[in-house]
Amino acid sequence: MSDRTTAGVDGVAKEAEVRGQRYRAAAAIWRRLQRNRGAVVGLWLLVLFAGAGAFAHVLSPYDPYFSNLEASLAPPSARYWMGTDELGRDIFSRILYGARLSIVIGSISVAIGVAIGVPLGLFSGYFGGRFDLISQRLIDVLLAFPGVVLAIILVTVLGVGLVNVMIAVGIVSVPSYARLIRGQVLSLKSREFVEAARALGANSGRIVFRHILPNTVAVLIVQATLQIAAAILSAAALGFLGMGVQQPTAEWGAMLSSARQNIQLAPHTLIFPGTAIMITVLGFNLLGDGLRDALDPRMKL
């Protein structure tokens, strides 16, 4: 057998071994996650709401935008399981469609925060110097504002609307990702495997993206999971203040905003959307806590 053939066989065997190690690591993480009852409950809650949102057009008994003024503010009944709002629209149907929108808002907002915050934290932590000084002072300015206040300012500047809400909530989450990743990079860049890569002649780009970034994925996943819950809450708060998604769009915060004037006459118009927000946020928080423990090999659940 030639040297080239031998090298090819060894390369295939090594690749198969690496895949096997990755599979065993993923299986171990899944087993640790399954032992955490809170994480399992959170996962099932999210599957329930994600499924309800994805199949809202099948599950909803009524058109969420159809108004039946004769049934305005009807209490929960066999016909309207969660009652109706001030325009006679079925609340159950609107919550199903709102689940789809809320999860989309949370996911895209987090994607925006990751796309800006992670590179900022990577380069700031690795290169340091003037770039680190300027970027961290910018982060300090953003952190000086409470999250909801900063989101309100951004929406005021950008304008009211679904896209602008996602952009505003995403920008609000940038400081948390930038600071988290920067701290990880400062810890990792002096480790032995990074020094070895540098000694072998690897350039800065290869070190950052090939050796440092993959070692921050675990904490990034946990932070993103928890941040989706915060993004949903922020979007709902903006909707409640009338600065988020506008009526007649079926969004939980907007539903709360339009229902607050009927809190005494028809409390169910606030109870059900508020409960939907609470359960969804609880699911993300439980899953995030479980992932944090499962991705840490030092934890014994």
LOZA-530842 format. One line per 8 residues: number of its first residue (from 1); for each residue x, y, z of N, C-alpha, C, O, CB. Coordinates in steps of 0.1 Angstrom, whole numbers. Glycine has a CB too. Layout:
NUM> X:Y:Z:X:Y:Z:X:Y:Z:X:Y:Z:X:Y:Z  ... .
END
This chain:
1> 8:-12:0:0:0:0:9:13:0:18:14:8:-10:0:12  6:22:-9:14:34:-10:12:43:2:3:42:9:11:41:-23  22:52:3:21:62:14:9:71:13:2:74:23:34:71:15  5:74:0:-7:83:-2:-20:75:2:-28:81:9:-8:87:-16  -20:63:-1:-32:55:3:-33:53:18:-44:54:24:-32:41:-4  -21:51:24:-21:50:39:-26:63:46:-33:62:55:-7:46:43  -21:74:40:-25:87:46:-40:89:44:-46:95:53:-17:98:39  -45:85:33:-60:87:31:-68:78:40:-78:83:46:-63:83:16 .
9> -63:66:42:-71:57:52:-70:63:66:-80:63:73:-65:43:52  -58:67:70:-56:73:83:-65:86:85:-71:88:95:-42:77:86  -66:94:74:-74:106:75:-89:102:76:-96:109:84:-73:114:62  -94:92:69:-108:88:70:-111:83:84:-121:86:90:-111:78:60  -101:75:90:-103:69:103:-103:80:114:-111:80:123:-92:59:106  -94:90:112:-94:101:122:-107:109:121:-112:113:131:-82:110:119  -112:111:109:-124:119:107:-136:111:114:-145:117:120:-127:122:93  -136:98:112:-147:90:118:-146:90:133:-156:91:140:-146:76:113 .
17> -133:90:138:-132:91:153:-136:104:158:-143:105:169:-117:89:156  -134:115:151:-138:128:155:-153:129:156:-159:134:165:-133:140:146  -160:124:145:-174:123:145:-180:115:156:-190:119:162:-179:118:131  -173:104:159:-178:96:170:-177:103:184:-186:102:192:-170:83:171  -166:111:185:-165:119:198:-175:129:199:-181:132:210:-151:125:198  -178:136:188:-189:146:188:-202:140:191:-210:146:199:-189:153:175  -205:128:185:-218:122:188:-219:118:203:-230:120:209:-220:109:179  -208:112:208:-209:108:222:-210:121:231:-217:120:242:-196:101:226 .
25> -203:132:228:-205:144:236:-219:149:235:-225:153:245:-195:155:231  -225:149:223:-239:154:222:-249:145:230:-258:149:236:-243:154:207  -246:132:229:-255:122:236:-253:124:251:-263:123:259:-251:108:233  -241:127:256:-240:130:271:-247:143:275:-253:143:285:-225:131:274  -246:153:266:-253:165:270:-268:163:270:-275:168:279:-250:176:259  -274:155:260:-288:152:260:-292:144:273:-303:147:278:-291:144:247  -284:135:277:-287:127:289:-287:136:301:-296:135:310:-277:115:291  -278:145:302:-278:154:314:-290:163:313:-295:167:324:-265:162:314 .
33> -293:168:301:-305:176:300:-318:169:304:-327:175:310:-306:181:286  -319:156:300:-331:148:304:-333:146:319:-344:144:324:-331:135:297  -321:146:326:-322:144:340:-327:156:348:-331:156:359:-308:140:346  -327:168:341:-332:180:347:-346:182:344:-350:185:333:-324:193:341  -355:180:354:-369:180:352:-374:194:348:-383:195:339:-376:176:364  -368:204:353:-372:217:349:-369:220:334:-378:226:328:-365:228:358  -358:216:330:-355:217:315:-364:210:306:-368:215:296:-340:213:313  -368:198:311:-377:190:303:-391:196:302:-397:197:292:-379:175:309 .
41> -395:202:314:-408:209:314:-407:221:305:-417:224:297:-412:213:328  -396:229:306:-395:240:297:-395:237:282:-401:244:274:-382:248:301  -388:226:279:-387:221:265:-401:218:260:-405:221:249:-378:209:263  -409:211:268:-423:207:263:-432:219:262:-440:220:253:-429:197:273  -430:229:271:-438:241:270:-435:248:257:-444:253:250:-435:250:282  -422:249:253:-418:256:241:-423:248:229:-427:254:219:-403:258:241  -422:235:229:-427:227:218:-442:229:217:-447:230:205:-424:212:221  -449:230:228:-464:232:227:-467:245:221:-475:246:212:-470:232:241 .
49> -460:256:225:-463:269:219:-458:271:205:-464:277:197:-457:280:228  -446:265:202:-441:265:189:-451:258:179:-453:262:168:-427:260:188  -455:246:184:-465:239:175:-478:246:174:-484:246:163:-468:225:182  -483:252:184:-495:260:183:-494:272:174:-503:274:166:-499:265:197  -482:278:174:-480:289:165:-478:284:150:-484:291:141:-468:297:169  -471:273:148:-469:268:135:-482:263:128:-484:265:116:-459:257:135  -491:258:136:-503:252:131:-515:260:135:-526:255:137:-505:238:135  -513:273:138:-524:282:142:-535:282:132:-547:283:136:-519:296:144 .
57> -532:282:119:-542:282:109:-551:270:109:-562:270:103:-536:284:95  -546:259:115:-554:247:116:-561:246:129:-573:241:129:-545:234:114  -555:250:140:-560:248:153:-570:259:157:-579:256:165:-549:248:163  -569:271:151:-578:282:156:-592:280:150:-594:277:139:-572:296:151  -602:281:159:-616:278:155:-622:290:147:-632:288:140:-624:276:167  -616:302:148:-621:314:141:-610:321:135:-598:320:138:-629:323:151  -613:330:126:-604:340:120:-600:350:131:-609:356:137:-610:347:107  -587:351:134:-583:360:145:-587:375:143:-586:383:152:-568:359:148 .
65> -590:378:131:-593:392:128:-608:395:125:-612:406:121:-585:397:116  -616:384:126:-630:386:123:-637:392:136:-636:386:147:-636:372:120  -644:402:134:-651:409:145:-666:405:145:-673:406:134:-650:424:143  -671:401:156:-685:398:159:-689:407:170:-689:403:182:-687:383:162  -694:419:167:-697:429:177:-708:424:186:-709:429:197:-701:442:171  -717:415:182:-727:410:190:-722:402:202:-728:401:212:-737:402:182  -710:396:200:-704:388:210:-692:396:217:-683:390:222:-698:375:205  -693:409:217:-682:417:223:-680:414:237:-690:414:245:-684:432:220 .
73> -668:412:242:-664:410:256:-672:398:262:-675:397:274:-667:422:264  -675:388:253:-681:376:258:-672:368:267:-660:367:264:-686:367:246  -677:363:278:-668:355:288:-665:341:282:-671:337:272:-675:353:301  -655:334:287:-652:321:282:-664:312:283:-672:312:292:-640:315:291  -666:304:272:-677:295:271:-673:284:261:-662:283:256:-690:303:266  -683:275:259:-681:264:250:-679:269:235:-672:263:228:-693:254:250  -685:281:232:-683:286:219:-670:294:217:-662:292:208:-695:296:215  -667:302:227:-654:309:228:-647:305:240:-650:309:251:-657:325:228 .
81> -637:296:238:-630:290:250:-623:300:259:-623:298:271:-620:280:244  -618:311:253:-612:321:262:-619:334:261:-614:345:265:-597:323:257  -631:334:256:-639:346:255:-635:354:242:-628:350:234:-638:355:267  -640:367:242:-637:376:231:-633:389:236:-634:392:248:-650:377:222  -627:397:227:-622:410:231:-633:421:228:-644:417:226:-609:414:224  -629:433:229:-639:444:228:-645:445:214:-655:451:212:-632:457:231  -638:439:204:-644:439:190:-650:426:187:-654:423:175:-633:442:180  -652:417:196:-658:404:194:-649:394:187:-654:384:181:-670:406:186 .
89> -636:396:188:-626:387:181:-623:376:191:-621:378:203:-614:394:177  -622:363:186:-619:352:195:-605:353:201:-595:353:193:-621:339:187  -604:353:214:-591:355:221:-582:342:219:-570:343:217:-593:357:236  -588:330:219:-580:318:217:-573:318:204:-562:315:203:-589:306:219  -580:322:193:-575:322:180:-563:332:179:-553:330:173:-585:325:169  -565:344:185:-555:354:185:-543:350:193:-532:354:189:-561:367:190  -545:343:204:-533:338:211:-525:328:203:-513:328:204:-537:332:225  -532:319:196:-525:310:187:-516:317:177:-504:314:175:-534:300:181 .
97> -522:327:170:-514:334:160:-504:343:167:-493:345:161:-524:343:152  -507:348:179:-497:356:186:-485:348:190:-474:353:191:-503:362:198  -486:335:193:-475:326:196:-465:325:185:-453:326:187:-480:312:200  -470:324:173:-461:324:161:-454:337:160:-442:337:158:-470:322:148  -460:348:162:-454:361:160:-444:364:171:-433:369:169:-464:373:160  -447:360:184:-439:363:195:-426:355:194:-415:360:197:-446:360:208  -427:342:190:-415:334:188:-406:340:177:-394:339:178:-418:320:186  -412:344:166:-404:350:155:-397:363:160:-386:365:157:-414:353:143 .
105> -405:371:167:-398:384:172:-387:380:181:-376:386:180:-409:392:180  -388:371:191:-378:367:200:-366:362:192:-354:365:195:-382:357:210  -368:353:183:-357:346:176:-349:356:167:-337:356:167:-362:335:167  -356:365:159:-349:374:151:-342:385:159:-331:389:155:-359:381:141  -348:389:170:-341:399:178:-329:393:184:-318:400:184:-351:403:190  -329:381:188:-317:375:194:-306:373:182:-294:375:185:-320:361:200  -311:369:170:-301:368:159:-294:381:156:-283:382:153:-309:363:147  -302:392:157:-296:406:155:-285:408:166:-274:413:163:-307:417:155 .
113> -289:406:179:-280:408:190:-267:399:188:-256:404:191:-287:405:203  -269:387:184:-257:378:183:-248:383:171:-236:383:172:-262:363:180  -255:387:160:-247:391:148:-238:403:151:-228:405:145:-256:394:137  -243:412:160:-235:424:163:-226:422:175:-215:426:175:-245:436:165  -232:416:186:-225:415:198:-213:405:198:-203:407:205:-234:411:209  -215:393:192:-204:383:192:-192:388:185:-181:387:191:-209:370:185  -192:393:173:-180:398:167:-174:410:175:-161:410:176:-182:403:152  -182:418:180:-177:429:188:-169:424:200:-158:429:203:-188:438:193 .
121> -175:414:207:-168:408:219:-156:400:215:-146:401:222:-178:399:226  -156:393:204:-145:386:199:-132:395:197:-122:392:202:-148:378:186  -134:405:188:-123:413:184:-119:422:196:-107:425:197:-127:422:172  -128:426:204:-125:435:215:-116:427:225:-106:432:230:-137:440:222  -120:415:228:-113:407:238:-99:402:232:-90:401:240:-121:395:242  -98:399:220:-86:393:214:-76:403:211:-64:402:215:-89:385:202  -80:414:205:-70:424:200:-67:435:211:-56:440:212:-75:431:188  -78:438:219:-76:448:230:-72:462:224:-77:465:213:-65:443:239 .
129> -64:469:231:-60:482:226:-71:492:225:-81:492:232:-53:480:213  -69:501:215:-79:512:213:-93:507:209:-103:513:213:-73:522:202  -93:497:201:-106:491:197:-114:486:209:-126:489:210:-105:480:186  -107:480:218:-113:475:230:-118:486:239:-129:486:244:-104:466:238  -110:497:240:-114:508:248:-126:515:243:-136:518:250:-102:518:249  -126:518:230:-138:525:224:-150:516:224:-161:521:228:-135:529:209  -149:504:221:-161:495:220:-167:493:234:-179:493:236:-158:481:214  -159:492:244:-164:490:258:-170:502:263:-179:502:271:-153:485:267 .
137> -165:514:260:-172:526:264:-185:528:257:-195:532:263:-163:539:261  -186:523:245:-199:523:238:-209:514:245:-221:517:247:-198:519:223  -204:502:249:-212:493:256:-217:499:270:-228:497:274:-205:480:259  -208:506:276:-211:512:289:-223:522:287:-231:523:296:-199:519:295  -222:530:276:-233:539:273:-246:532:272:-256:536:277:-230:548:261  -246:521:264:-259:513:262:-264:507:275:-276:507:278:-256:502:252  -255:503:284:-258:497:296:-263:507:306:-270:504:316:-247:489:302  -261:520:304:-265:530:313:-280:532:312:-286:538:322:-258:543:310 .
145> -287:527:302:-301:529:300:-308:515:304:-303:505:300:-305:533:286  -318:515:312:-326:503:313:-331:498:300:-333:506:291:-339:505:323  -332:485:299:-335:478:286:-347:484:279:-347:487:267:-336:464:287  -358:485:287:-371:489:281:-370:504:277:-375:508:266:-382:487:291  -363:512:285:-361:526:281:-353:528:268:-357:536:260:-355:534:293  -343:520:267:-335:521:255:-343:516:243:-342:522:232:-322:512:256  -351:506:245:-359:501:234:-369:511:230:-372:513:218:-366:488:238  -375:518:239:-385:529:236:-378:540:228:-384:545:219:-391:535:249 .
153> -366:544:232:-358:554:225:-356:550:211:-357:558:202:-345:558:232  -351:538:209:-348:533:196:-361:532:187:-360:536:175:-342:519:196  -372:528:193:-384:527:185:-389:541:181:-394:543:170:-395:520:193  -387:550:190:-391:564:188:-383:570:176:-388:577:168:-389:573:200  -370:566:175:-361:571:165:-364:564:151:-365:570:141:-346:569:168  -366:551:152:-368:542:140:-382:543:135:-385:542:123:-364:528:143  -392:545:144:-406:544:140:-412:532:145:-406:521:147:-407:546:125  -425:532:147:-433:521:152:-435:511:141:-438:514:129:-447:526:158 .
161> -434:498:144:-436:488:134:-429:475:138:-420:475:147:-431:492:121  -433:464:133:-428:451:136:-413:450:134:-406:445:143:-435:440:128  -408:454:122:-394:453:119:-386:462:129:-375:457:133:-391:457:105  -390:474:131:-383:483:140:-383:478:154:-373:480:162:-389:497:139  -394:471:159:-394:465:172:-383:454:173:-376:454:183:-408:459:175  -382:446:163:-372:435:164:-358:441:163:-349:436:170:-373:426:152  -355:452:155:-342:458:155:-339:465:169:-328:463:174:-342:469:144  -349:471:175:-347:478:187:-344:468:198:-334:470:206:-359:486:191 .
169> -351:457:199:-349:447:209:-336:440:207:-329:437:217:-361:437:210  -332:438:194:-319:432:191:-308:440:196:-298:435:202:-318:429:177  -308:453:193:-298:463:197:-296:463:213:-285:464:218:-300:477:192  -308:462:219:-308:462:234:-300:450:240:-294:451:250:-322:462:240  -300:439:232:-293:427:237:-279:427:234:-271:418:238:-300:415:232  -274:436:225:-260:435:221:-250:436:232:-241:428:233:-257:447:211  -252:445:242:-242:446:253:-240:433:261:-229:430:265:-246:457:263  -250:425:263:-249:413:271:-241:403:263:-232:396:269:-263:407:274 .
177> -242:402:250:-234:392:242:-220:397:241:-210:389:242:-240:391:228  -218:410:239:-204:416:237:-196:414:250:-185:409:249:-205:431:234  -202:417:262:-195:415:274:-192:400:277:-182:396:282:-203:421:286  -202:391:274:-201:377:277:-189:371:269:-181:364:274:-214:370:274  -190:374:255:-180:368:247:-166:374:249:-156:367:249:-184:370:232  -165:387:252:-152:393:256:-146:386:268:-134:384:268:-154:408:258  -154:384:278:-149:377:290:-144:363:287:-133:359:292:-159:376:301  -151:356:278:-147:343:274:-134:343:266:-125:335:268:-157:336:266 .
185> -133:353:257:-120:354:249:-108:358:258:-98:352:256:-122:365:238  -110:367:267:-99:370:276:-94:358:284:-82:357:287:-103:381:286  -104:349:287:-100:337:295:-93:327:286:-84:319:290:-112:331:301  -98:326:273:-93:315:264:-80:319:257:-72:310:254:-104:312:254  -77:332:254:-66:335:245:-52:332:252:-42:332:245:-67:349:241  -52:330:265:-40:326:271:-39:312:274:-29:307:281:-38:334:284  -48:304:269:-48:289:272:-37:282:263:-33:288:253:-62:283:269  -34:270:267:-23:263:260:-26:260:245:-17:262:237:-20:250:267 .
193> -38:257:242:-41:253:228:-40:265:219:-37:264:207:-55:247:227  -43:277:224:-42:289:216:-27:293:214:-23:297:203:-50:301:223  -19:291:225:-5:294:224:1:284:214:10:288:207:2:293:238  -3:272:214:2:262:205:-1:265:191:7:264:182:-3:248:208  -14:270:188:-17:274:175:-9:286:170:-5:286:158:-32:277:174  -7:295:179:1:307:176:16:303:173:22:308:164:1:317:187  21:293:180:35:289:178:36:281:165:47:282:159:39:280:190  25:275:160:26:268:147:24:277:135:23:273:124:15:257:147 .
201> 22:290:138:21:300:127:7:303:123:5:310:113:28:295:116  -3:300:131:-17:303:127:-19:318:129:-14:324:138:-27:296:136  -26:324:119:-28:339:120:-40:342:129:-46:333:134:-32:344:106  -42:354:132:-52:359:142:-66:354:138:-74:350:146:-52:374:143  -69:355:125:-83:351:120:-85:336:123:-96:333:128:-84:354:106  -75:328:120:-77:314:123:-78:311:138:-86:302:142:-65:306:117  -70:317:146:-71:315:160:-84:319:166:-90:312:174:-60:323:167  -89:331:161:-102:336:166:-114:327:162:-122:323:171:-105:350:162 .
209> -114:324:149:-126:317:144:-125:301:145:-136:295:145:-129:321:130  -113:296:145:-112:282:145:-109:276:159:-113:265:162:-100:278:136  -103:284:168:-99:278:181:-107:285:193:-111:278:202:-85:280:183  -109:298:192:-116:305:203:-131:305:202:-138:301:212:-111:320:204  -136:309:191:-151:310:189:-158:297:192:-168:297:199:-154:314:175  -153:285:187:-160:272:190:-161:269:205:-170:263:209:-154:261:183  -152:274:213:-152:272:227:-161:282:235:-162:280:247:-138:273:233  -167:291:228:-177:300:234:-191:296:230:-201:302:235:-174:314:230 .
217> -193:286:222:-206:282:217:-215:278:228:-227:282:228:-205:271:207  -210:271:238:-219:266:249:-225:277:257:-237:277:259:-211:257:258  -217:287:261:-223:298:269:-231:307:260:-241:313:265:-211:306:275  -228:307:247:-236:315:238:-250:309:236:-260:317:235:-229:316:224  -251:296:235:-264:290:234:-272:292:246:-284:295:245:-262:274:232  -267:291:258:-274:294:270:-279:308:270:-291:311:273:-265:290:282  -270:317:267:-274:331:268:-285:335:257:-294:342:260:-261:340:265  -284:329:246:-294:331:235:-307:326:239:-318:332:237:-289:325:222 .
225> -307:314:246:-320:308:250:-327:317:260:-339:320:260:-318:294:256  -319:322:270:-325:331:280:-328:344:274:-338:351:278:-315:333:292  -321:349:264:-323:362:258:-336:362:250:-342:373:248:-311:366:250  -340:351:244:-353:350:237:-364:354:246:-373:361:242:-355:336:230  -364:348:258:-374:351:268:-374:366:271:-385:372:271:-372:344:281  -363:372:273:-362:387:275:-367:395:263:-373:405:265:-348:391:279  -364:390:251:-368:397:239:-384:397:238:-390:406:234:-362:391:227  -390:385:241:-404:384:240:-411:394:250:-421:400:247:-409:370:243 .
233> -405:394:262:-410:403:273:-409:418:268:-418:426:270:-403:401:286  -397:421:262:-395:435:258:-405:439:247:-410:450:247:-381:437:253  -407:430:237:-416:432:226:-430:434:232:-438:442:227:-415:421:216  -434:425:241:-447:426:247:-449:440:255:-459:446:254:-450:415:257  -438:444:262:-439:457:269:-441:468:259:-448:477:262:-426:459:277  -433:468:248:-435:479:238:-449:478:232:-455:489:230:-425:477:227  -454:466:230:-468:465:225:-478:470:235:-488:477:231:-471:451:221  -476:468:248:-485:472:258:-485:488:259:-495:494:262:-481:466:272 .
241> -473:494:256:-472:508:257:-477:515:244:-477:527:243:-458:512:260  -481:507:234:-486:512:221:-475:516:212:-477:523:202:-494:524:224  -462:511:215:-451:515:206:-445:502:199:-435:503:192:-440:521:215  -452:491:200:-447:479:194:-456:476:182:-459:484:174:-447:467:204  -459:463:181:-467:458:170:-481:464:172:-487:464:183:-468:443:170  -487:470:161:-499:477:162:-511:468:158:-510:458:152:-499:489:152  -523:472:164:-535:466:161:-538:468:146:-534:478:140:-547:472:169  -545:458:139:-552:447:146:-543:434:146:-548:423:148:-564:443:138 .
249> -530:435:144:-521:423:145:-523:416:158:-523:422:168:-507:428:142  -524:403:157:-525:394:169:-512:392:175:-505:383:172:-532:381:165  -508:401:184:-496:400:192:-499:402:207:-508:411:210:-486:411:187  -493:394:215:-497:394:229:-497:407:236:-506:411:244:-489:384:237  -486:415:234:-485:428:241:-495:437:236:-501:445:244:-471:434:238  -498:437:223:-508:446:217:-522:442:223:-531:451:225:-508:446:202  -524:429:225:-537:424:230:-538:430:245:-549:434:248:-537:409:230  -528:430:252:-528:435:266:-531:450:266:-539:455:274:-515:432:274 .
257> -525:457:256:-527:471:256:-542:475:253:-547:484:259:-518:477:245  -548:468:243:-562:471:240:-571:466:251:-583:471:251:-565:465:227  -567:457:259:-576:451:269:-576:458:282:-584:455:291:-573:436:271  -566:466:285:-564:472:298:-576:481:302:-579:483:314:-552:480:299  -583:487:292:-594:496:295:-607:487:300:-616:493:305:-598:504:283  -606:474:298:-617:466:302:-613:456:313:-619:445:314:-622:457:289  -603:460:321:-598:451:331:-609:447:341:-608:436:347:-586:457:338  -617:456:345:-628:453:355:-640:447:348:-646:437:354:-632:466:362 .
265> -644:451:337:-655:446:330:-653:432:324:-662:423:325:-660:455:319  -641:429:319:-638:417:312:-623:413:315:-615:414:306:-641:417:297  -620:408:327:-606:405:331:-600:394:322:-588:393:321:-605:402:345  -609:386:316:-603:375:308:-595:380:296:-587:373:291:-614:366:304  -598:392:292:-591:398:280:-576:401:283:-568:402:274:-598:410:275  -573:402:296:-559:404:300:-553:391:306:-541:388:304:-558:415:311  -561:383:312:-556:371:319:-550:361:309:-539:356:311:-567:364:327  -557:358:298:-552:348:289:-539:352:281:-530:345:280:-563:344:279 .
273> -539:364:275:-526:369:269:-515:370:279:-503:366:276:-528:382:262  -517:375:291:-507:376:301:-502:362:305:-490:360:307:-512:383:313  -511:352:306:-507:339:310:-498:333:299:-489:325:301:-519:330:313  -502:335:286:-494:330:275:-480:335:275:-470:328:273:-501:334:262  -478:348:278:-465:354:279:-457:348:290:-445:344:289:-466:370:281  -464:346:302:-457:341:314:-452:327:311:-441:323:314:-466:341:326  -461:318:305:-457:304:303:-446:303:293:-436:295:295:-469:296:298  -446:311:282:-436:310:272:-422:315:278:-412:308:276:-439:319:260 .
281> -422:326:285:-410:331:291:-405:321:301:-393:318:302:-412:344:298  -414:315:309:-410:304:319:-403:292:312:-393:287:316:-422:300:327  -409:288:300:-403:277:293:-389:280:288:-380:271:290:-412:274:281  -387:292:283:-373:295:278:-363:296:290:-352:292:289:-373:309:271  -368:302:301:-359:303:313:-355:289:319:-344:286:322:-365:311:324  -365:280:319:-363:266:324:-353:259:315:-344:252:320:-376:259:326  -356:260:302:-347:254:292:-333:260:293:-323:252:292:-352:255:278  -332:273:294:-319:279:295:-311:275:307:-299:272:306:-320:294:295 .
289> -317:274:318:-311:269:331:-306:255:329:-295:251:333:-320:271:343  -315:247:323:-311:233:321:-299:231:311:-290:223:313:-323:225:315  -299:239:300:-288:239:291:-275:243:297:-264:238:294:-291:247:279  -276:253:306:-264:258:313:-257:247:321:-245:245:321:-267:270:322  -266:239:328:-260:228:336:-256:216:327:-246:210:329:-271:223:345  -264:213:316:-260:202:307:-248:204:299:-240:195:297:-272:199:298  -245:217:295:-233:220:288:-221:221:296:-210:222:291:-235:232:280  -222:221:309:-211:222:318:-208:208:323:-215:203:331:-214:232:330 .
297> -197:202:318:-194:188:322:-191:187:337:-191:175:342:-182:183:315  -188:198:344:-186:197:359:-198:195:367:-198:191:378:-178:209:363  -210:197:360:-223:196:368:-227:182:368:-226:175:357:-233:205:361  -231:177:379:-237:164:380:-251:165:385:-254:167:397:-228:155:391  -260:163:376:-275:165:378:-280:153:386:-292:153:389:-283:168:365 .
END
